[in-house]
Amino acid sequence: MFASVALLAAIAGWQPPGIRPAATTLSAVLDANAAATGKPDPAFARRRERWTYANGDRRFVVDVAVRDRDVRATVHLGATDYDAGRLGGTRWRGDGNGIVHGLFGDQQGDAVDRLPQSYFSFDRADCTLAGETGGAAPRWVIADQPRGEPAVWLYVDEASGLIVREVSREGSRVSTIDFDRFTRTDGVVRPHHWRVSDGTRADDLDVTVELVEPSAVTANDVGLPARERVFAPPPNAPEVVALPARFNRGRITLEATIGGRKRLLVLDTGTASITLDPSVAGAFNPVLEHATIPAISVGPVVLGNVSVLTIPIFGGRFAGILGYDFFFGHVVHIDYVQQRVEVMSHAAAAPIFADAKTYVAAANVEHGLPLIGVRLGSISSETFAVDTGSPRLHALTAFAQRYPEEIAKRWTRTGRSYTERYLEGAVVIEPHKIASFSIGPYHFDDTPIGVEVPGALADELTSIPFDGIIGTDVLSNFDLYFDYDNGRIGFRR
């Protein structure tokens, strides 16, 4: 189960175009939808479903288990399984390596995970009425946003009361699901076909529901996958293994062997997946932005049958990113001063974490990146991301919208705005200086910090829900020990 995190209020910003004020209420729209869909038979709350994903000429089987409000869907892409679902109210994703994370920090999107949220039960309390569309077939538009998740816009046909479209946005990617073939099954009217598109034709999906069957679904059937696989050194290797690393202005690249060729991968704690550029992944038959690599080795550390996300990154200057998955199964030590990266066994790292000279920060790593507590002057936050892939310290929209007076009165503006680009999209940043910034006992005075300008880039706004990013301008002052398995990061000045 995912640990609790200080989730933030919904962020005002982007919404689908063409929505105007509605002359009705949210309650009336939800009631119309409930009347149209009907009341399901009691047995329908626990069921198994079988879907088919059609992507061009390719077909993939999807197995779905539903147990009350918990859901797990497994997409079979050849020999690799990808999972996604909802557990205890939290949406999650699991890649082919079996590494799972929630969606609080993951704003990249995923062409495999296109589960329609409205197809399953959703909570009325998470909904607001965004408005309605015009035209010959008007639709009311509901914004469904459980705390800490990207919003999903549900389009309710005003004539039938059925949800006929669902739109979501993660980072700069907009996905649209259009539903049809509505059929009454076990007392409830639901779509048995939908089309998914995100602007990239190669990722379009036609989804057909082949089977819906009430079943004795257990908690394990909807639980998180338990097949986690991690990078590991060979048997009898030393407890501390040095990796071939290069440092350039805070950016760390590791030399990896992929498909028998040497490649450079960026070591990035801010990325939720191991990611390869299509120029590299194209040799491994990618599908729906994913590929399975027979093996990736970084020095003596190896993982076989590696599930990777494949999207364009770095303009091809680097082969890809070693993200979230790489940090499990061991402790990753980054020494910026000596410019070295090591993988340590937990036993070898234990004295470091026990040393009084080490500040051990509790890190919530269950949402795709490590979030820790910091202080900014008199303000505390528990959701700043430790991001070895970002150069600067930034306070993002969620923080800026909560503390505008503090920033205006106590932070000093130092220059012109600039645009910062992440994998998820772009943000506009105003440079400031803050009197003090603290990580545990370590204090930085008169520290440069960028503040995101909320909504400045309407077309690319990432709407990242956590408070900020600690980049390498701060991190390079430390020896860092990343222990994701135990949810902690060791800082040594």
N, C-alpha and C positions, 0 to 999 in steps of 0.2 A: 504494500500500500504506500502511496506517496505521502511524505511528511507534509505537514502544514507549512505554508509560506505566507508572508504578509501580502496577500493579494490586494491589488489596487482597484480603485473605482474605474468605471469605463472611461475611455479616453475619447473626447469629442474629436472628430476629424472627418476622414473620408467616409462617404456613403455612396451607394450606387447612384448614377445619374438618373434624372427623369422622375424623381419623387417630389410630390407637392403635398401641401397640408391636406389632411383627410377630415371630412365632415362626419366623423363618428368617433367612437372610443375604442381603446384597446380591448376592454371587456367585451364589447359587442362583436369585435372581429374574432376574438378567441372563442366566444360562444358559437358564432356561425361556423367556425372550423370544427368545433367539437360536435355540433349537430350533423355536419356533413360526413365526418369520418365515422361516427357511431361509437358505440361502446363495445370494446373487445370482449370475447368470451374469457372467463377466468384462466383457462388453460393457455391462452395466447401469451400470457406474461412470461412463460418459459418455453422457448421454442428453438428449433434449429432451422436455418435457411441455407439454401445453395444458390449462389448467383453465378452468372457468367460475365466476365469482362471481355468485351470485344474491342481490340485495338488494331484497326486495320484488318489484316488477314489473320491476326493472332488471337487466340482464345485462352483465357485463364480462368481457373476455378477459384471461387471465393466461398469459404465456409464461414457461416455466421452463427454465433451462439448468443442468445438473449436470456438473461435471468433478471427479471424485474427491470431495474433501471441500469443494470450493468450489461455491457455489450463487448464482444470480442469478434473481430473479423480477421480471418487469415487468408491472404492472397498467395496462391501458389504460382510463383514465376519459375517454371522449370523445377530445378532441384532446390530452389531457395524460397523460403516462406517469409512473408512480411506480415506483421500483425499491427492492428490498431483497434482502438475501442474506447470505452469509458468504464472507469472503475471507481466506485465510491464518489461519484460526481466529478471526477477529473478525467479529461480526455488525455490519451496517451498514444504514443507510437513506438513500435519495436522493429528494428531493422533485421536483416538476415543474419546478423551476428548475435541476435538475441538481446541486444542492449536496448533498454527501454527508457523513455523519458516522457514527461508530461509536456504540454504545449505552452506553459507559462513563458518560457524563454525561447522556444523554437518558433521563429517567425519566417523561416525559409520556405515553407510549403513542401509538398511532396506529391508527385504525380501518382504514386501508388495509393496513398491515403486520400481517397476522395469519398469518404463515408458521408452520405447525406444525413445531417443531424436531425432534420425534421421527420425522417423516415422512422425514427425511434421516438420514444416519449421525450418531451422537453418540459421544462418547468415554467409555468406562467409567470412566476415571480422574476424570472430573468429577462422578461420581454418588455419592450416599449414599442409604441406605435410610431413608426418613422414617417408615415404618410400614405399616399396612394399614387398610382400611376394613372395616366389619362388614356385616351384612345378608345377604340371600339370594344375592347375587352379589359376594362379597368381592374386593377388589383390593389388590395390593401397591402402594405409592406410593414412587417413586424421585424424589429431588430432583436434578436435573441443573443444575449451575451452573458453567459455565466462568468462570474468574477475571475479575472486573470486569463481569459481566453479571447482570441479574436472574435469579433461579432459575426453572426450569420444573419443574413437578411432573408426572410421568408415571405414569398409573394402569394397572397391568398386571393384566389379568383373570386370576384365579388358576386358572380352569378351562382357559382356552385358551392363556395365556401371551402374548397379544397386548396391545399398548397400545391401550386403548379411550378414554382421555381424557387431555387435557393441560391444565394450569392454569398461568397465569402472572400475575404482578402487576408493574405498573410504576406507581410512585407509589401513588395510592389506587384505581387501576383494576385490576379482576380480570377476566381473559379466560378463558373455558372453551371447549375444542374437544372435541367428541364425535365419535368416528370410527365408521364402519360401512362396509358393502359391501366387505368384505375379499376381495381377489382375488389369486391367484398370477400374477405377471407377471415374466417373465425370471428365474424361480427363487426369487423372494421374495414373501411374502404381505404386501400393503400395503392400506390403506384407499383406496377410490376415491370416497369421499364423506365429508364432515365438516361439522358445523354449528358456527359460531363465535358466541359471545354474550359481551357484557361488561356486561350490565345495562341497556343502552340499546337498546330494541327496534329503533329506526331504523337501528342499525348492525349488526344480525344478518346473518350471511352463511351461505348454503348453498353449499358448494364441491364441484364435481364434476370428477373427473379425466377428461378427454375423450380424451387421447392420451398414450401413453408410448412413446417411440421411441429406441432406441440410435442415437447419432449421433456424428460427429467434432466434438466441442465443443472450441473453442479457448480459450486463456487470455483472449482479448478477450471471448469470449461470456459469461464469468463475472466479468469485470473491472468496475471502477467506471465508471459512465456518464461520457462525455466531452463532454456538451453544456452545460456550466456557463454560466449567464446571470446577469449582475449588474446592479445599479443603476449608471447612468452619466449624467454631465452631457451636454448636447448638444455637437456638434462645435464646436471653436474656443472652448469655454468656458475661463475662467481655470483655472490649475493648482490653485487653492485656492477652494473654493466654500462660502460660508456657508449654513447651513440655518436655517429658521425654528424656533427652539428656545425652550422655556420651562423654567425650573428652579424647583422647589418642594420644599424640604426634601430635596434630593438627588435627587428624581425628575426625570427629563428627559422632556419630551414634545416631539414634533416635529409640526408641522402638515403634514398630507398631504392630497392630493387623491385620492379614491377614488370612481370612478363619477361624476365631476363635482362631488362634494361635499367640502367641507373637513372633515377629521376629525383628531382628536388621537390619535397613536400613542406609546406609551411606548418609549423607546430602552433595550433590555434585553439586555446581553451574556450573561445567564444563561438565556436561552430559546433552544431549539434550532430554532425555526421562526418565520417570519413568521406571526402569528396574528391573526385577526379574531374579534370577538364575533359570534355568530349574528344579532344584531339588525342588523349591517352586512352580513355575508356572505350573509344570506338572500336578498338581491336577485340573487345570482350563482349560483343553483342548486347549492348545496353537496351533496356526496354523500360518505358515509363520512368525515365530518368534514373534508372538503377542498373548496376552491373555487378556480376560476381567475378572477382579476380582470383585465379587459382592460388596465388600466394603474394603477400607483400612482406618484405623483410626490411628492417631498419637496423643496420649492423647485424648483431646476432639475434635480434628479437624478431619473431616471425608469427604470422597468422595465416592460415590457409583458408581458401574459399571465402574471401573477404567480401562482404556486402558493402558497396559504395554508392553514394549519390553521385550522379554525373550531371553537372551543370557548368556553363561557361564561367571561368574564374580567372582573374589576373591577366586577361588578354593572352593567355597561353604562356606567360613568362615563367610560371611554375606549373608542375604537373597537377598539383592539387593541395589538399589540406589534410593533416592528421588532426582530427577533432575528437569529440566526446569519447568514442569507443576506445581510443588509444590509451586513455588514462585509467582504465580499469585493470584489475588483476595484479597491480604493483603500485609503487610510489614513483612518480616522475619528478626528478630533481632538476631544476633549472638554476644555474649559477650564472647570472649576467656579468659579474665582474671577471670571473675566470673563463667565461664563454664556453661553458660545457653543459651538456645534457646527459643525465644518467637515468637508468631504470634500476630501482632498488627493490629488493624483497621487503615485505612488511617487517620482517624480523630485523633486517639491516637498518631500516628507517626508524625503528622503535626508539633507540637512544636519542635520535635527533628530536623527536616529538616530546620525549621526556625531559630534555635539557631545558633548564630555566631560561636560557638565552633564546629559546624559540618561542615566538608567540603563535599559539595554535588557534586559528580562526575556525569556528564552525562554519561549514560550507554546505549550503543546500545545492546538491548537484543533480537533483531528480528531475529537472526541467531542461536538460540539454546543455547547461553551462553552470559554473560555480558562482553562487550568489552569497556574499558575505555582508556583515555589518560594518558600517563606517560612521564617522562623525564629520560633519561639515559645519564648522563653527559650533553653534549651539544645537544644531539639528542632527538627529540620528536617523539612519536608514539601515534596513536589514537586507536590501535588495540591490546592491551594487555588484556588477559582474566583474570577476577577475578575468581579463581578456588579453592574452598574450598576442592576439592578432590585431589589436588596435593600438595606435600610437599615443593617444592622449586620454586625459581624465575628462569625462563628460557627465553632466547632469542632463537627463533626458526629459521628454515631455511630461511623463507622469510626475516627476519631481518638480519641474518648473511650474506646473499647474497647481500644485499643492502649496508652494512657498513663494509666490510672486513678490510679496512684500519684503520678505527676508532677502531675496536676491536683489531687489531694487535698492534697498536701504544699506545692506552690509557688504555686498559684493561689488567690486569695481570693474566697470567695463573697460577693456584695454585695447580694443581695435575693431576692425571691420568684420562683418559676418563672412563666413565661408561655408562651403558645402562639403560635408563629409559623406563618403559613400561606403556603405556596408554591402555584404552579399544580399541582404534583405531589401535594400533600397537606399535612398539618400535622405539626409536631414540637413537643415540649415543650422549652423552653430554661431552663437555670439561669444567671442572670447572674453573671459572675465579673470579676475584674481580674487581668491578667497583667503581670508586671514589665516585660517588653519584647516587642515584636512588630516584626519587621523584614522589609522588602522590599528586597533588595539593600543599598545603603548607607544606606537611610532607616530610622531607628529611632523607635519610639513607646514611651514609658515609661508605666507604670501605665495600660495600655490596657484599656478595657472589652471583654469578649469573652463571648459566650454559649456554653454547652456543651449540646449536645443530650443529653437523658436517653434512653438507649437503651430502646426498647420502651414508652415511657410512654403512647403512643397506639396500642394494638394495632390499632384499626380504620383508622387513617390513616397509620401509620408509612411514611415514604417510603423508608427504607433506602437513602439516597443513598450511593453507594460511594466518593466522593472525600472528602477530609479536612475541607474547610471552605469557607467563603464569605467573601470580602472585600467588604463592602458599602460604601455611600456615606459612612458615618461615617469611614472611612479614605480612600476614593478621592477625596473632596472636597478633600483636601490637595494634589492633584496636577493638573498638566496631563497628560493621557493621550493616547497615540497608538497606536491599535489597527491593527496590520498583520497581519491574518490570513493573507494570501497568503504572507508570509515567516515566519509563526509567531513573532511577537514583539510586545511591548508596550513603548512608550517611557514612562518615568515622569520627570517634571520637577517638583521641589518648588516 
